[in-house]
Amino acid sequence: MSFTTVLRDDFTNTRRSYVVLGVVGALTAFVALIVHQVADFHEDAFRALVDVSFFFFLVFPLILIPLTYLAVAGDRERGSIKHALGLPNTRAEYVAAKFVSRASVATVAVLVATAVAFVLGIALYTDPVDPLRFVRFAAITALFVASLTAVFVALSTVTSRRSRAMFGVIAAYFVLGPFWFGFLPIVNLQAVVDTVADLLGTSVSEETFGYIQFASPTTAYLGGLEPVYEGVIGTGEYERIDGNYVSDTDALYTNAWYHWLVMTVWGVGALGLAYARFRVAELG
């Protein structure tokens, strides 16, 4: 059983599941609603992408959870993994196929949702719609969902129980998302960094904290979207966009490529570490 065989089998099973329809349908419906609502306040369709990006950042990982947490853990708990690995193939091919299958579904959901946003942008907004902004948005968002899918599939790979896999991906979502971004007033990254610094009798500079803050794939995603708003940042036309991307420092983390690299490292690193453990795991 080669990589393509595992991929085809997993993709077929996933495609037949209501989970796929749920992921694509829910994502598209929410994005359409956001674009429609923003049209009442702005004339440029790309302004809606700011709100859509925060939806992707905060909500889409929750939609990814049912698509990913059983990728490997489900097979291990059912015992069907013995059949898959009982044929001439490698564990690396098995894990890679699982990731590619789930990431493909997530990427299709992003592309469909972005296409709907583009069509609604033409229909609802008065200013001309720049298709290049939507293409950039779709590409960067696809990188983000692939990175997060890799993290979730990796967590599914290192456990043999569904319950543990579910707990792992939910914990990862909370830590890498709301906690890292600082949505909660007390339990957040800033509070932890300040507490640790106080205990060590030192302080953390604003630039150093910037590197820490953008070390998560979710916060890196928001920073990596800067090219979507090229030509608008710093003009004062949209205060929220300027607030997100205008900075007084020239640190590396202010560059879009740095954020793309962070997301890539998370995806590759998570799968690599998970495979290293899975390669020697007892599956019987």
SERO-805135 format. One record per residue (C-alpha): residue in three letters; x, y, z. Coordinates in nm, 3 decimals, padded with zeros to 5 digits. Each point is the difference from the previous one (the first is absolute). Layout:
SERO-805135
res east north up
ALA X Y Z
...
//
This chain:
SERO-805135
res east north up
MET 00.000 00.000 00.000
SER 00.179 00.312 -00.122
PHE -00.046 00.364 00.090
THR -00.251 00.047 -00.283
THR -00.202 -00.301 00.110
VAL -00.028 00.122 00.358
LEU -00.078 00.349 -00.124
ARG -00.271 -00.117 -00.237
ASP -00.159 -00.223 00.262
ASP 00.005 00.265 00.272
PHE -00.121 00.275 -00.232
THR -00.285 -00.220 -00.123
ASN -00.110 -00.082 00.354
THR 00.031 00.362 00.109
ARG -00.185 00.130 -00.306
ARG -00.295 -00.226 00.074
SER -00.022 00.130 00.354
TYR -00.239 00.274 00.102
VAL 00.298 00.162 00.172
VAL 00.132 00.120 -00.337
LEU -00.330 00.153 -00.099
GLY -00.019 00.156 00.343
VAL 00.347 00.153 -00.025
VAL -00.048 00.144 -00.349
GLY -00.361 00.103 00.059
ALA 00.053 00.163 00.340
LEU 00.309 00.185 -00.111
THR -00.161 00.133 -00.316
ALA -00.319 00.105 00.179
PHE 00.185 00.191 00.271
VAL 00.230 00.173 -00.248
ALA -00.295 00.099 -00.218
LEU -00.179 00.144 00.303
ILE 00.306 00.203 00.102
VAL 00.054 00.142 -00.349
HIS -00.370 00.087 -00.026
GLN -00.003 00.179 00.337
VAL 00.320 00.199 -00.062
ALA -00.145 00.132 -00.327
ASP -00.229 00.225 00.204
PHE 00.300 00.189 00.141
HIS 00.273 00.001 -00.266
GLU 00.032 00.046 -00.374
ASP 00.309 -00.216 -00.057
ALA -00.052 -00.376 00.000
PHE 00.352 -00.069 00.125
ARG -00.095 00.168 00.329
ALA -00.228 -00.299 00.067
LEU 00.306 -00.226 -00.014
VAL 00.122 00.153 00.327
ASP -00.308 -00.133 00.179
VAL 00.010 -00.327 -00.194
SER 00.363 -00.053 00.105
PHE -00.092 00.031 00.367
PHE -00.275 -00.254 -00.057
PHE 00.253 -00.237 -00.156
PHE 00.239 00.065 00.287
LEU -00.249 -00.054 00.280
VAL -00.278 -00.229 -00.130
PHE 00.133 -00.203 -00.292
PRO 00.236 -00.206 00.224
LEU -00.311 -00.118 00.186
ILE -00.148 -00.111 -00.332
LEU 00.326 -00.182 -00.078
ILE -00.011 -00.206 00.319
PRO -00.261 -00.259 -00.110
LEU 00.180 -00.033 -00.333
THR 00.339 -00.074 00.150
TYR -00.001 -00.146 00.349
LEU -00.096 -00.352 -00.115
ALA 00.238 -00.005 -00.297
VAL 00.233 -00.256 00.161
ALA -00.134 -00.047 00.353
GLY -00.329 -00.128 -00.142
ASP 00.175 -00.270 -00.202
ARG 00.212 -00.100 00.299
GLU -00.297 -00.031 00.235
ARG -00.205 -00.198 -00.255
GLY 00.294 -00.220 -00.087
SER -00.032 00.070 -00.374
ILE 00.351 00.143 -00.002
LYS 00.133 -00.357 00.015
HIS -00.144 -00.066 -00.345
ALA 00.136 00.324 -00.143
LEU 00.349 -00.066 00.130
GLY -00.013 -00.373 -00.064
LEU 00.059 00.057 -00.370
PRO 00.331 00.106 -00.159
ASN 00.021 00.367 00.092
THR 00.165 00.219 00.259
ARG -00.136 00.178 00.301
ALA 00.131 00.323 -00.150
GLU -00.221 -00.048 -00.307
TYR -00.298 -00.073 00.224
VAL 00.042 00.317 00.210
ALA 00.074 00.216 -00.305
ALA -00.310 -00.127 -00.180
LYS -00.218 00.070 00.302
PHE 00.127 00.357 00.017
VAL -00.032 00.067 -00.374
SER -00.355 -00.137 -00.003
ARG -00.123 00.217 00.289
ALA 00.197 00.307 -00.113
SER -00.150 -00.031 -00.349
VAL -00.353 00.010 00.138
ALA 00.084 00.302 00.217
THR 00.162 00.179 -00.293
VAL -00.301 -00.063 -00.224
ALA -00.219 00.151 00.270
VAL 00.220 00.311 00.007
LEU -00.003 00.035 -00.380
VAL -00.377 -00.040 -00.023
ALA -00.062 00.249 00.281
THR 00.241 00.254 -00.153
ALA -00.160 -00.040 -00.343
VAL -00.342 00.068 00.152
ALA 00.142 00.306 00.177
PHE 00.141 00.126 -00.331
VAL -00.333 -00.042 -00.181
LEU -00.186 00.175 00.280
GLY 00.263 00.274 -00.008
ILE -00.085 00.069 -00.363
ALA -00.372 -00.007 00.068
LEU -00.018 00.197 00.325
TYR 00.285 00.253 00.003
THR 00.014 00.322 -00.199
ASP 00.376 00.024 -00.059
PRO 00.171 -00.231 -00.254
VAL 00.113 -00.332 00.142
ASP 00.369 -00.088 -00.034
PRO 00.018 -00.377 -00.063
LEU 00.371 -00.011 00.092
ARG -00.082 00.089 00.361
PHE -00.237 -00.296 00.021
VAL 00.254 -00.233 -00.161
ARG 00.262 00.105 00.255
PHE -00.250 -00.043 00.280
ALA -00.092 -00.350 -00.117
ALA 00.365 -00.107 -00.037
ILE 00.110 00.125 00.343
THR -00.310 -00.141 00.167
ALA 00.060 -00.335 -00.169
LEU 00.351 -00.002 00.147
PHE -00.149 00.072 00.343
VAL -00.259 -00.278 -00.013
ALA 00.261 -00.244 -00.131
SER 00.228 00.091 00.291
LEU -00.276 -00.042 00.256
THR -00.121 -00.321 -00.163
ALA 00.354 -00.135 00.031
VAL 00.004 00.084 00.372
PHE -00.337 -00.168 00.059
VAL 00.085 -00.308 -00.206
ALA 00.332 -00.023 00.185
LEU -00.184 -00.006 00.332
SER -00.230 -00.270 -00.138
THR 00.307 -00.199 -00.106
VAL 00.162 -00.016 00.343
THR -00.299 -00.144 00.183
SER -00.203 -00.318 -00.032
ARG -00.321 00.127 00.160
ARG -00.266 00.226 -00.146
SER -00.059 00.177 00.329
ARG 00.367 00.087 00.036
ALA 00.017 00.123 -00.359
MET -00.306 00.219 00.055
PHE 00.146 00.147 00.318
GLY 00.333 00.059 -00.172
VAL -00.135 00.194 -00.296
ILE -00.235 00.208 00.217
ALA 00.287 00.086 00.233
ALA 00.219 00.090 -00.299
TYR -00.274 00.225 -00.138
PHE -00.038 00.181 00.331
VAL 00.374 00.046 00.062
LEU 00.098 00.098 -00.355
GLY -00.308 00.215 -00.056
PRO -00.191 00.189 00.273
PHE 00.275 -00.040 00.262
TRP 00.285 00.103 -00.231
PHE -00.189 00.292 -00.151
GLY -00.112 00.128 00.340
PHE -00.378 -00.017 -00.018
LEU -00.038 -00.097 00.364
PRO 00.075 00.282 00.247
ILE 00.205 -00.202 00.252
VAL 00.090 -00.338 -00.153
ASN 00.200 00.113 -00.301
LEU 00.351 00.004 -00.141
GLN 00.080 00.352 00.120
ALA -00.089 -00.089 00.359
VAL 00.213 -00.315 -00.008
VAL 00.302 00.177 -00.152
ASP -00.024 00.285 00.253
THR -00.032 -00.245 00.290
VAL 00.301 -00.204 -00.109
ALA 00.203 00.317 -00.054
ASP -00.089 00.125 00.350
LEU 00.101 -00.333 00.155
LEU 00.335 00.020 -00.178
GLY 00.048 00.361 00.102
THR 00.017 00.128 -00.357
SER -00.221 00.160 -00.262
VAL -00.100 -00.079 -00.357
SER 00.037 00.270 -00.263
GLU -00.280 00.082 -00.239
GLU 00.200 -00.140 -00.293
THR 00.077 -00.325 00.181
PHE -00.364 -00.044 00.090
GLY -00.086 00.063 -00.364
TYR 00.207 -00.302 -00.102
ILE -00.170 -00.208 00.268
GLN -00.347 00.118 -00.096
PHE 00.046 -00.082 -00.368
ALA 00.150 -00.341 00.071
SER -00.344 -00.161 -00.023
PRO -00.136 -00.106 -00.340
THR -00.328 00.178 00.074
THR 00.149 00.339 00.083
ALA 00.252 -00.047 -00.282
TYR -00.296 -00.046 -00.235
LEU -00.140 00.342 00.084
GLY 00.342 00.159 -00.042
GLY 00.061 -00.184 -00.325
LEU -00.306 00.155 -00.164
GLU 00.171 00.335 -00.041
PRO 00.047 -00.036 -00.383
VAL -00.380 -00.023 -00.035
TYR -00.022 00.368 00.097
GLU 00.297 00.121 -00.201
GLY -00.038 00.366 -00.100
VAL -00.251 00.067 00.276
ILE 00.212 -00.045 00.312
GLY 00.115 00.332 00.141
THR -00.232 00.213 -00.213
GLY -00.242 00.064 00.285
GLU -00.290 -00.120 -00.212
TYR -00.076 -00.290 00.229
GLU 00.096 00.049 00.363
ARG -00.038 -00.366 00.091
ILE 00.236 -00.114 -00.276
ASP 00.258 00.260 00.102
GLY -00.034 -00.108 00.361
ASN 00.077 -00.359 -00.095
TYR 00.297 00.058 -00.228
VAL 00.158 00.341 00.056
SER 00.298 -00.044 00.233
ASP 00.281 00.215 00.137
THR 00.250 -00.285 -00.004
ASP 00.181 -00.169 -00.286
ALA 00.032 -00.334 00.181
LEU -00.018 -00.317 -00.207
TYR -00.348 -00.085 00.127
THR -00.141 00.302 -00.184
ASN 00.074 -00.171 -00.333
ALA -00.266 -00.217 -00.161
TRP 00.253 -00.266 -00.102
TYR 00.094 -00.047 00.365
HIS -00.359 -00.090 00.086
TRP -00.024 -00.238 -00.296
LEU 00.317 -00.167 00.124
VAL -00.144 -00.036 00.352
MET -00.311 -00.174 -00.135
THR 00.210 -00.230 -00.218
VAL 00.232 -00.093 00.286
TRP -00.295 -00.084 00.222
GLY -00.153 -00.227 -00.262
VAL 00.319 -00.180 -00.100
GLY 00.131 -00.016 00.356
ALA -00.322 -00.138 00.149
LEU -00.029 -00.276 -00.260
GLY 00.369 -00.080 00.026
LEU -00.006 -00.039 00.378
ALA -00.324 -00.198 -00.012
TYR 00.140 -00.237 -00.259
ALA 00.317 -00.051 00.203
ARG -00.216 -00.132 00.284
PHE -00.246 -00.184 -00.224
ARG 00.284 -00.180 -00.182
VAL 00.090 -00.193 00.313
ALA -00.346 -00.017 00.159
GLU -00.156 -00.335 00.090
LEU -00.318 -00.019 -00.205
GLY -00.119 -00.343 00.108
//
